[in-house]
Amino acid sequence: MPKPYPREFRDDVVRVARNREDGVTLEQIAADFGVHPMTLTKWLRQADIDDGVKPGTTTSESAELREARRRIRLLEQENEVLRRAAAYLSQANLPGKGSTRS
């Protein structure tokens, strides 16, 4: 996976694309900055969402969701370890088959 472009670079490209003169296409701007036109289109769409112009999940909400999902995954793994440890310890406390209890 290629490294993401820096936030400042993306913001600059979006600003230039939004303030372009009549007759200048997004493809020309994308070529000038060395990005794919579809990438620029996605950046513009996400910028509209972040600015509240269009509905959708903002960049900060996406980061928050990613962090929450990572934390949930970690907690689920911890719960599984504790569940297995409890099962193992409860088996260790049971008397064996050859027990001579009266």
Rosetta blueprint (number, residue, H / E / L):
1 M L
2 P L
3 K L
4 P L
5 Y L
6 P L
7 R H
8 E H
9 F H
10 R H
11 D H
12 D H
13 V H
14 V H
15 R H
16 V H
17 A H
18 R H
19 N L
20 R L
21 E L
22 D L
23 G L
24 V L
25 T L
26 L H
27 E H
28 Q H
29 I H
30 A H
31 A H
32 D H
33 F H
34 G L
35 V L
36 H L
37 P H
38 M H
39 T H
40 L H
41 T H
42 K H
43 W H
44 L H
45 R H
46 Q H
47 A H
48 D H
49 I H
50 D H
51 D L
52 G L
53 V L
54 K L
55 P L
56 G L
57 T L
58 T L
59 T H
60 S H
61 E H
62 S H
63 A H
64 E H
65 L H
66 R H
67 E H
68 A H
69 R H
70 R H
71 R H
72 I H
73 R H
74 L H
75 L H
76 E H
77 Q H
78 E H
79 N H
80 E H
81 V H
82 L H
83 R H
84 R H
85 A H
86 A H
87 A H
88 Y H
89 L H
90 S H
91 Q H
92 A H
93 N L
94 L L
95 P L
96 G L
97 K L
98 G L
99 S L
100 T L
101 R L
102 S L
